[in-house]
Amino acid sequence: MTKKTTAPIPVHVTRLEMTTPPKAHLLAPANLHIALMRVPEIPLAYYRFLYRQVGSRWEWVDRVRMSDEDLAATIHNDRTTVTVFYLEGAPAGFYEYHREDDSVTRLVHFGLFERALGFGVGKWFLLQALKAIWADQPEKVITETNNLDHPRALQLYQQFGFSPVSTHESEIAPLSDTELLELARRF
């Protein structure tokens, strides 16, 4: 058995913003049973399940490392919204946004489970997230992506009206074997 490396991974981060609602109009994919459900006070274990299902292949680690208290404070507040995407009756992705103030909303997380890829639902799902965000009428929506995300993430954000405003270099420390074992024990 080989040990998983925990050496930091360099990442190139792109910060994006959008100042007008998207103009796109997409119909929900036909012949699929899909639903979006906002989940106020989402159970922490369910949130972590969604987060890992979407983010494990993209090296999402921050929320996994949070204590229950810190995670609850982060996602269980009036300014944060978590919405789950269901495909054929089972969870298949989620988005999360946070209203930083009355004028700026951050799209914190957006993504699909691997099982939902290839159905043509990604663009529609992102549009639904953006419509929900813009319903609160912010002046600006911001998000970030990096070179570890889906290869077309930056292109997709730009297609819906985001513009890159800055870039920077950073590092992500992957989950260690010990952390992965602890996750398995916890869930």
C-alpha positions in Angstrom: 0.0 0.0 0.0 1.4 3.4 -1.0 1.1 6.4 1.2 -0.7 9.4 -0.3 1.6 12.3 -0.7 0.8 15.4 1.3 3.3 17.7 -0.4 1.6 21.1 -1.1 0.3 21.4 -4.7 0.9 24.7 -6.4 -2.2 26.3 -7.9 -2.9 29.2 -10.1 -6.0 31.0 -8.8 -8.2 33.2 -11.0 -10.6 35.6 -9.3 -13.7 36.5 -11.3 -16.6 38.9 -11.0 -19.8 39.6 -12.7 -21.7 42.9 -12.5 -24.9 42.1 -14.4 -27.2 39.0 -14.3 -26.6 36.4 -17.0 -28.5 36.8 -20.2 -28.6 33.1 -21.0 -31.9 31.2 -21.0 -31.7 27.4 -20.9 -34.4 24.9 -20.5 -34.0 22.1 -18.0 -32.6 19.0 -19.7 -35.5 16.9 -21.1 -36.1 13.2 -20.1 -34.4 13.6 -16.7 -35.9 13.8 -13.3 -34.1 16.7 -11.7 -34.8 18.9 -8.7 -33.1 21.7 -6.8 -33.7 21.9 -3.1 -32.4 24.7 -0.8 -31.3 23.2 2.5 -31.3 25.6 5.4 -29.5 24.2 8.4 -28.0 21.4 6.3 -26.8 18.6 8.5 -23.0 18.8 8.7 -22.4 15.2 7.7 -24.6 15.6 4.7 -22.8 18.8 3.7 -19.4 17.1 4.1 -20.7 14.2 2.0 -21.7 16.6 -0.8 -18.5 18.6 -0.5 -16.3 15.4 -0.8 -18.4 13.9 -3.6 -18.0 17.1 -5.7 -14.6 18.3 -4.5 -12.4 15.3 -3.8 -11.2 15.1 -7.5 -10.5 18.9 -7.5 -8.6 18.8 -4.1 -11.3 20.7 -2.1 -10.0 20.3 1.4 -10.9 23.5 3.5 -14.3 22.5 4.7 -13.2 18.9 5.5 -10.6 20.3 7.9 -13.1 22.6 9.7 -14.3 21.6 13.2 -18.1 21.0 13.5 -18.4 24.4 15.3 -16.5 26.3 12.6 -18.4 24.6 9.8 -21.8 25.2 11.4 -20.9 28.9 11.9 -19.8 29.1 8.3 -22.8 27.5 6.6 -25.7 27.9 9.1 -26.2 31.6 8.9 -28.6 34.0 7.3 -26.1 35.1 4.6 -25.2 31.6 3.3 -27.4 29.5 1.0 -26.8 25.8 0.2 -28.8 24.2 -2.6 -28.6 20.6 -3.6 -29.1 19.3 -7.1 -30.9 15.9 -7.4 -30.7 13.8 -10.5 -33.0 10.8 -10.9 -33.9 11.0 -7.2 -30.4 11.1 -5.7 -28.0 14.0 -4.8 -25.8 14.9 -7.8 -24.2 18.2 -6.9 -24.6 21.4 -4.9 -23.9 25.1 -4.9 -23.3 27.4 -2.0 -23.2 31.2 -2.0 -22.6 33.8 0.7 -23.9 37.3 0.7 -20.7 39.2 2.0 -22.7 42.4 2.3 -25.7 43.9 0.5 -23.7 44.6 -2.7 -21.4 41.6 -3.0 -22.3 37.9 -3.2 -19.7 35.2 -3.4 -20.4 31.9 -5.3 -18.4 29.8 -2.8 -18.9 26.3 -4.2 -20.5 24.9 -7.3 -20.1 21.4 -8.8 -21.5 18.1 -9.8 -20.9 14.6 -8.7 -19.0 12.5 -11.3 -22.2 10.4 -11.8 -24.0 13.6 -13.1 -21.4 14.4 -15.8 -22.3 13.7 -19.4 -26.0 14.4 -19.0 -25.8 18.0 -20.2 -26.9 19.5 -16.9 -23.9 21.6 -15.9 -24.7 24.8 -17.8 -28.3 24.6 -16.7 -27.3 24.0 -13.1 -24.9 27.0 -13.0 -27.5 29.2 -14.6 -29.9 28.2 -11.8 -27.3 29.1 -9.2 -26.7 32.5 -10.8 -30.4 33.2 -11.1 -30.8 32.5 -7.3 -27.9 34.8 -6.5 -29.1 37.6 -8.7 -32.6 37.4 -7.2 -31.2 39.2 -4.2 -30.0 42.0 -6.5 -26.3 42.3 -5.6 -24.2 44.8 -7.4 -21.5 42.2 -8.0 -21.1 38.4 -7.9 -17.6 37.1 -7.3 -16.0 33.6 -7.4 -12.7 31.9 -7.8 -11.4 29.0 -9.8 -8.0 27.4 -10.2 -6.0 25.1 -12.4 -7.0 22.1 -10.4 -10.8 22.6 -11.1 -12.6 21.1 -14.1 -10.6 22.0 -17.3 -13.6 24.0 -18.6 -14.5 25.8 -15.4 -13.0 29.1 -16.3 -14.5 29.0 -19.8 -17.9 28.2 -18.3 -17.8 31.0 -15.9 -16.8 33.4 -18.6 -19.6 32.1 -20.9 -22.2 33.2 -18.2 -20.7 36.7 -17.8 -17.9 36.5 -15.3 -14.7 38.4 -16.1 -11.3 37.6 -14.7 -10.1 40.4 -12.5 -6.9 39.0 -10.9 -4.8 36.0 -10.5 -2.4 34.8 -7.9 -0.3 31.7 -7.0 -1.2 29.6 -4.0 -0.8 26.1 -2.6 -3.2 23.4 -1.5 -2.2 20.8 1.1 -3.9 17.6 0.1 -5.6 15.5 2.8 -3.1 13.2 4.5 -3.6 9.5 5.0 -4.4 10.3 8.7 -7.0 12.8 7.7 -8.5 10.4 5.1 -8.7 7.7 7.8 -10.3 10.1 10.2 -12.9 11.0 7.6 -13.7 7.3 7.0 -14.2 6.8 10.7 -16.3 9.9 11.1 -18.7 9.1 8.3 
